[in-house]
């Protein structure tokens, strides 16, 4: 959480006058991405719109997970590799609740809506407390240790949780199709928008707004920002740094749980190793947007979603991971701090 | 500072090697017990199958089939005592077979002096790794489930196959399940019966899945069925909605997936069906297992067609009826499709040891005895092993899915 994520405007700095060339080179990536999109829109308008739609709705899930990486990195500069698994556990919790109470798409509307609320609440709660617990047990004791030590703990946590997932549900399972995921809602410019697209966006946007409000406008959010900028100074100002860090992990976990529940309904299947891929993609999204930056994580998630969908269509799916990472490398070369990132406190 | 860095990396290396070691010790049946040289009367049969992830129900069923066969023989062949060790070729990180684990298993069997035979792997890509190791050790390997043609024969294979799997120059690998040149023909016959005119192929890029899809493509062309694409999928993708859109714009009326359940089979079928409710979806034996067919849902079940070398129990000889009954008695549930092949793989291995007579503990004699099996009356019907190590059986079963169960449709007589 750097200055870029603050809602209030940063103090005006006298900017040296910049030549148009500098402005272009600063924004070259945006120009390139937009040019790519424009090219595909011109050659095949409907298909590209279709891809953008699929990509954006897939991307909302990546964005929610990416926020967890970025929040944690912003505050303690740790890459929480277990985050993808926390997301997977969220999926499992939601699906288990629905299976236990035998809710499916034939239940009455009230029951379905009610169970979706219970599902998302339970998933968020479990993932949130799990993430907080991981921090308390695995990372806090190592806070003074060299940077590599907590990183390895994080990898270990990720393996442990993956094995928990394997014991819990060794084979991929179907989630009950509560929202009748792929039923068409409306057609816009020849692009069919299905229920899961609407669902993913409708759940994600309020969560994002709530998070931005929390980080930007509450006392706790202020404490988080202060801790992110300088933990020692924050402690001197009377901020309980440990509690603030726990809170950050809790927030990240809550979002991962929500993402897990959305993923289960959106895709219709859950699998113990879904967290690994999702974690990798979301981490990439966070880096692409500028790790530590909330807006960047969301934008990164959406951009990766769209790149994946377009690459599936045009290059063939076997090339998709290669293309995503090639674009990531390109972005890193031109803007090592990511699309939205600014210089970090380490410089 | 430098010293501290070194320590940290050492730590990382230690952690990683720990992880590998932990993954590398998954055998079920206790330790291998290196006892016994080649003159010993105690022989060990290993099996190597993926016991974690979606393949678990199928593999456990195969392991039970093998156990049943060995216990029927009383754990003895002539003067030899047979010990059985079940190894796992999968790792928890992937939930399916993994190259490193496969070669560790093969090496373990190769280094055990009492090893007489190795039943496995389940996946053709895995066998491509274990065959050369066991070939150099001169150990008989019998697969209950590999269907990729290139493991034993040159038609429908890549360049250099199958010879590259047999560095010693001698054959040591055989299978009791008809290979994919037969399955591909059966698939195309089934697709034509169901009225397909143009076909969209997906494959999971593995030795088995891609090999099968390529052969289906070849046969379909020969039978006048138009193939519009043969596309490899990203088996780690969250969903396949963009691909479903491609199927739609291609105008295909049937889809075939060359691949296995673990490589996102259910997700692919669900997404392609949601985007194209009218087209028929075909799957091979790689998805003929309960983690696949119990997860489809009603509307998708009606469009799903599967081929597997297993037939309706009623069409099997009497011996098989006894197998199905004994299996259910002993393990409390019906066998998965490949259990009967596991049973037969063990049976034919025991027979090879028996036929080797006094040389039952001589690895080469047992291999020779296996390749000499002729007109064996088995639970699968009467078959011989040909010079490639392939079974002469050629019947494939056509199945539909109803209420989460495979329903036998008909026998496909493949015209190859």
Interface residues (C-beta under 8 A of the other chain):
Chain A: X47 X50 X51 X54 X58 X61 X146 X148 X149 X152 X155 X156 X159 X162 X163 X166 X170 X171 X172 X173 X174 X177 X181 X182 X194 X263 X266 X267 X268 X269 X271 X272 X273 X274 X276 X277 X278 X308 X309 X312 X313 X316 X317 X318 X320 X321
Chain B: X4 X8 X9 X11 X12 X15 X19 X52 X53 X54 X56 X57 X92 X93 X94 X95 X205 X231 X232 X233 X234 X236 X237 X238 X239 X240 X241 X242 X243 X245 X246 X249 X261 X266 X267 X270 X271 X274 X275 X291 X295 X297
